[in-house]
Amino acid sequence: MRGLGTGAREPRGALRAVIVATAAIAAVGLFVSGCATGGTGARDEGPAGSDAVVPSAAPSPSASRSPAAKEPTRLDVVRMVKADPRVAKAVKDDLKPCVADEYPIDVSYGDVTRGTANDIVVNVMTCGDAVGVGSYVYRMENRRYQNVFKAEEPPVYAEIDRGDLVVTQQIYEKGDPVSYPSSEDVITYSWRGNHFAFVTSTRNEYSNAVGDGDTPAPAGN
């Protein structure tokens, strides 16, 4: 009978061992599950590459720029130039429709001041011979476009070139036709903090042996 009693107790002890082992495995499984699902385990911060917290960095201008759909239309730009107190009255007087509602302005949208929205480069010209009488750069500041550059000595023309502002100033000698200036200065400016800084200047001298000279040079130089 003792042997039978001993034999009856052995399966009970073995069952207890199996239960303990099963409980331990279940606990380990819960711990691993908690780590994998972001519950209360060591990876609560989230899986790397998606929800992981990383140090914030200043957004690049291209990542935070306003969409092109919100840019002012050409007519909006005309109104902006006419309302700008920094624009000379003579330039505003020239800013009239040449044909129907076509104004003599060239408008370029792009990044030249590293702002949060596209900058606007405006060239106001004469209707007859397209001589540039004023060049301006408008930058978005405090949700409004502000004039941050102007050049009003004709003939002048500004454009964006690889992120810099390039201003071409044609120079006429006495008797030069409009289509053939004697020379021109090409000046490059780069945005530095809150203003344009001079970078470089190139003088191009042209031959006076070409052209018929029928059209006189514009006044102003």
C-alpha positions as CSV (number, residue, x, y, z in Angstrom):
1,M,0.0,0.0,0.0
2,R,2.9,2.4,0.8
3,G,4.3,1.8,-2.6
4,L,0.9,2.6,-4.2
5,G,0.6,5.7,-2.1
6,T,4.0,6.8,-3.2
7,G,3.2,6.1,-6.8
8,A,0.0,8.2,-6.5
9,R,1.8,11.2,-5.2
10,E,4.4,11.3,-7.9
11,P,2.0,12.2,-10.8
12,R,0.6,15.0,-8.6
13,G,4.0,16.4,-8.0
14,A,4.9,16.1,-11.7
15,L,1.6,17.9,-12.6
16,R,2.5,20.7,-10.3
17,A,5.9,21.1,-11.9
18,V,4.3,21.2,-15.3
19,I,1.9,23.9,-14.1
20,V,4.7,26.0,-12.7
21,A,6.7,25.6,-15.9
22,T,3.7,26.5,-18.0
23,A,3.0,29.6,-15.9
24,A,6.7,30.7,-16.3
25,I,6.5,30.3,-20.1
26,A,3.2,32.3,-20.2
27,A,4.8,35.0,-18.2
28,V,7.8,35.1,-20.5
29,G,5.3,35.2,-23.5
30,L,3.4,38.1,-22.0
31,F,6.7,40.0,-21.4
32,V,7.8,39.4,-25.0
33,S,4.4,40.4,-26.3
34,G,4.4,43.6,-24.3
35,C,7.8,44.5,-25.7
36,A,6.7,43.8,-29.3
37,T,3.4,45.7,-29.1
38,G,4.7,48.8,-27.4
39,G,2.6,48.2,-24.2
40,T,4.6,48.7,-21.1
41,G,7.9,47.0,-22.2
42,A,11.2,48.4,-23.1
43,R,10.0,49.6,-26.5
44,D,7.2,51.9,-25.4
45,E,8.8,54.6,-27.5
46,G,7.7,52.8,-30.6
47,P,9.4,50.8,-33.3
48,A,12.5,52.4,-34.8
49,G,11.9,54.0,-38.2
50,S,8.2,55.0,-37.7
51,D,7.1,56.3,-34.4
52,A,10.6,56.6,-32.8
53,V,11.2,59.9,-31.2
54,V,14.2,61.7,-32.9
55,P,15.7,65.1,-32.2
56,S,13.8,67.8,-34.0
57,A,15.7,69.7,-36.7
58,A,15.0,73.0,-38.4
59,P,12.8,72.3,-41.5
60,S,14.4,73.0,-44.8
61,P,12.9,75.8,-46.8
62,S,11.7,73.4,-49.5
63,A,9.9,71.3,-46.9
64,S,8.0,74.2,-45.5
65,R,7.3,76.4,-48.5
66,S,3.8,77.4,-49.4
67,P,2.1,75.6,-52.3
68,A,2.2,77.4,-55.7
69,A,-1.6,77.5,-55.7
70,K,-1.5,80.2,-53.1
71,E,0.9,82.5,-55.0
72,P,-0.5,85.9,-56.1
73,T,-1.7,86.2,-59.7
74,R,-0.1,88.6,-62.1
75,L,-3.0,91.0,-61.4
76,D,-2.4,90.7,-57.7
77,V,1.2,91.5,-58.2
78,V,0.3,94.6,-60.2
79,R,-1.9,95.8,-57.4
80,M,0.8,95.0,-54.9
81,V,3.4,97.1,-56.8
82,K,1.0,100.0,-57.2
83,A,0.2,100.0,-53.5
84,D,3.9,99.7,-52.5
85,P,5.2,103.0,-51.0
86,R,8.8,102.0,-51.9
87,V,8.0,102.0,-55.6
88,A,8.7,105.3,-57.4
89,K,5.7,107.2,-58.7
90,A,7.2,107.2,-62.2
91,V,7.3,103.4,-62.2
92,K,3.7,103.2,-61.1
93,D,2.7,105.6,-63.8
94,D,4.3,103.3,-66.4
95,L,2.5,100.3,-65.0
96,K,-0.6,100.5,-67.2
97,P,-2.1,97.9,-69.6
98,C,-0.4,97.8,-72.9
99,V,-3.1,95.9,-74.7
100,A,-6.5,95.1,-73.0
101,D,-5.5,93.9,-69.5
102,E,-1.9,92.9,-70.3
103,Y,0.5,94.8,-68.0
104,P,4.2,95.3,-68.9
105,I,5.5,93.2,-66.1
106,D,7.6,90.0,-65.8
107,V,6.9,88.0,-62.7
108,S,9.0,85.1,-61.3
109,Y,8.3,82.9,-58.3
110,G,11.1,81.1,-56.6
111,D,13.4,80.8,-53.6
112,V,15.8,83.6,-53.3
113,T,15.5,84.7,-49.6
114,R,15.2,81.2,-48.0
115,G,11.7,82.0,-46.7
116,T,8.7,79.9,-46.0
117,A,7.0,80.9,-49.2
118,N,8.1,81.5,-52.7
119,D,9.6,85.0,-53.3
120,I,8.3,87.2,-56.1
121,V,10.7,88.9,-58.4
122,V,9.0,91.7,-60.4
123,N,10.3,93.6,-63.4
124,V,8.3,96.6,-64.6
125,M,8.9,97.6,-68.2
126,T,7.8,100.0,-70.8
127,C,5.2,98.9,-73.3
128,G,6.9,100.1,-76.5
129,D,10.4,98.7,-76.3
130,A,10.3,96.6,-73.1
131,V,12.9,98.7,-71.3
132,G,13.1,97.7,-67.6
133,V,12.3,100.7,-65.4
134,G,12.1,98.9,-62.0
135,S,13.0,95.6,-60.5
136,Y,11.7,94.4,-57.1
137,V,11.8,91.4,-54.8
138,Y,8.9,90.6,-52.5
139,R,9.4,88.3,-49.5
140,M,6.7,86.7,-47.3
141,E,7.0,88.1,-43.8
142,N,4.2,87.9,-41.2
143,R,1.8,86.5,-43.8
144,R,2.3,89.5,-46.1
145,Y,4.6,90.1,-49.0
146,Q,7.2,92.8,-48.1
147,N,9.5,94.7,-50.5
148,V,13.1,93.7,-49.6
149,F,14.9,94.9,-52.8
150,K,14.4,97.5,-55.5
151,A,16.4,98.9,-58.4
152,E,14.9,101.7,-60.4
153,E,17.6,103.0,-62.6
154,P,16.7,102.0,-66.1
155,P,17.3,99.9,-68.0
156,V,17.4,97.2,-65.3
157,Y,16.3,93.6,-65.1
158,A,16.4,91.1,-62.1
159,E,16.1,87.4,-62.1
160,I,16.7,84.3,-59.9
161,D,19.8,82.3,-60.8
162,R,20.6,79.2,-58.7
163,G,19.2,80.7,-55.6
164,D,20.8,84.1,-56.0
165,L,19.4,87.4,-57.2
166,V,21.1,88.6,-60.5
167,V,20.5,92.2,-61.6
168,T,21.5,93.3,-65.1
169,Q,22.1,97.0,-65.6
170,Q,22.5,98.1,-69.2
171,I,24.7,101.1,-69.9
172,Y,24.2,103.3,-72.9
173,E,26.6,105.7,-74.4
174,K,25.3,108.7,-76.4
175,G,23.8,107.5,-79.7
176,D,23.5,103.9,-78.7
177,P,20.3,102.2,-79.9
178,V,18.0,100.4,-77.4
179,S,18.9,97.0,-78.8
180,Y,22.7,97.6,-78.6
181,P,23.9,99.1,-75.3
182,S,27.6,99.8,-75.1
183,S,28.0,97.6,-72.0
184,E,26.2,96.1,-69.1
185,D,26.9,95.3,-65.4
186,V,25.7,92.0,-64.1
187,I,25.5,92.1,-60.3
188,T,24.9,89.1,-58.1
189,Y,23.3,89.4,-54.6
190,S,22.8,86.6,-52.0
191,W,20.4,86.7,-49.1
192,R,22.2,87.0,-45.8
193,G,19.9,86.8,-42.8
194,N,17.5,89.6,-43.4
195,H,19.0,91.5,-46.4
196,F,20.7,91.0,-49.8
197,A,24.4,91.2,-49.7
198,F,26.6,92.0,-52.7
199,V,28.5,88.9,-54.0
200,T,30.1,89.8,-57.4
201,S,29.9,92.1,-60.4
202,T,30.8,91.5,-64.0
203,R,31.1,94.2,-66.7
204,N,30.4,93.2,-70.3
205,E,31.6,95.6,-73.0
206,Y,29.9,95.3,-76.4
207,S,30.9,96.4,-79.9
208,N,29.5,99.6,-81.3
209,A,29.9,98.4,-84.8
210,V,26.6,96.6,-84.9
211,G,23.0,97.9,-85.2
212,D,21.6,100.6,-87.3
213,G,21.1,103.1,-84.4
214,D,17.6,104.1,-85.5
215,T,16.1,103.7,-82.0
216,P,17.6,106.1,-79.4
217,A,18.7,104.9,-76.0
218,P,16.3,105.3,-73.1
219,A,16.9,108.3,-70.8
220,G,18.1,107.8,-67.3
221,N,21.9,107.1,-67.6
